[in-house]
Amino acid sequence: QVQLVESGGGLVQPGDSLRLSCVASEGTLSTYIMAWFRQAAGKEREFVAGITQSVSITTEADSVAGRFTISRVNAENTVNLQMNSLKPEDTAVYFCAAAPGYFAHFFTAVRAHTTFEYWGQGTQVTVSS
């Protein structure tokens, strides 16, 4: 079992960058598939980016590809989301999620929020001029 804590959100202008971090306050993240999801007001939660355990294969949603990068530092029990060239439509609460085990179809499984057993409390990102 893991307890996830996100940080790094805030209010920025279009074009700015932010780096979100997710730390396990309990447990070890090295054996978990990790992902970031986001939920804008009045909308469903959507996949942003995901990363495998050891070889760190990553995948991102089309809406953020080329702008957002997910990474992990297992020794620090941390997963990060570097967000560049932020747009107003990126405004949302961002959630870190963890799923134990390995998936034969990672690129499909990681995009479904039902795959993930553990969630953080979320951090607000607001992009506005």
RARA-V396105 format. One record per pair of residues at least 12 apart in sequence whose ideal C-beta (glycine too) atoms are under 8 Angstrom apart, sorted by the first residue. I is the first residue (numbers start at 1). J is the second residue. Records with the same first field share a line. If there is no record, write none. Layout:
I->J + J
This chain:
1->26 + 27 + 118
2->24 + 26 + 27 + 28 + 29 + 32 + 98 + 118
3->24 + 25 + 26 + 27 + 118
4->22 + 23 + 24 + 25 + 96 + 97 + 98 + 118 + 119 + 120
5->22 + 23 + 24 + 25 + 120 + 121
6->20 + 21 + 22 + 94 + 95 + 96 + 120 + 121 + 122 + 123
7->20 + 21 + 23 + 123
8->20 + 21 + 123
9->94 + 123 + 124 + 125
10->124 + 125 + 126
11->126 + 128
12->86 + 125 + 126 + 127
13->127 + 128 + 129
14->86 + 87 + 88 + 127 + 128 + 129
15->85 + 86
16->86 + 127
17->82 + 83 + 84 + 85 + 86
18->83 + 86 + 125
19->80 + 81 + 82 + 83
20->36 + 80 + 81 + 83 + 94 + 96 + 123 + 125
21->78 + 79 + 80 + 81
22->34 + 36 + 78 + 79 + 80 + 81 + 96 + 120
23->76 + 77 + 78
24->77 + 78 + 98
28->77
29->72 + 74 + 77 + 78 + 79 + 98
30->53 + 54 + 74 + 77
31->53 + 100 + 101
32->53 + 98 + 99 + 100 + 118
33->50 + 51 + 52 + 53 + 98 + 99 + 100 + 101 + 102 + 103 + 106 + 109 + 110 + 115
34->50 + 51 + 70 + 72 + 79 + 96 + 97 + 98 + 99
35->47 + 48 + 49 + 50 + 51 + 70 + 96 + 97 + 98 + 99 + 110 + 116
36->48 + 49 + 50 + 70 + 79 + 81 + 94 + 95 + 96 + 97
37->94 + 95 + 97 + 113 + 116
38->90 + 92 + 93 + 94 + 95 + 125
39->92 + 93 + 95 + 122
40->91 + 92 + 93
41->92
43->92
45->95 + 113
46->61
47->61 + 110 + 111 + 112 + 113
48->60 + 61 + 64 + 68 + 70 + 81 + 94
49->61 + 64 + 68 + 69 + 70 + 81
50->70 + 106 + 110 + 111
51->70 + 71 + 72 + 79
52->106
53->74 + 102
54->74
56->71 + 72
57->106
58->70 + 71
59->106 + 107 + 110 + 111
61->111
63->89
64->83 + 90
67->83 + 84 + 85 + 86
68->81 + 82 + 83 + 84
69->81 + 82 + 84
70->82
79->96
81->94
83->125
86->125 + 127
87->127
88->127 + 128 + 129
89->127
90->125 + 127
91->125 + 126 + 127 + 128
92->124 + 125
93->122 + 123 + 124 + 125
94->122 + 123 + 124 + 125
95->119 + 120 + 121 + 122
96->119 + 120
97->113 + 116 + 118 + 119 + 120
98->116 + 117 + 118 + 119
99->115 + 116 + 117 + 118
100->117
103->115
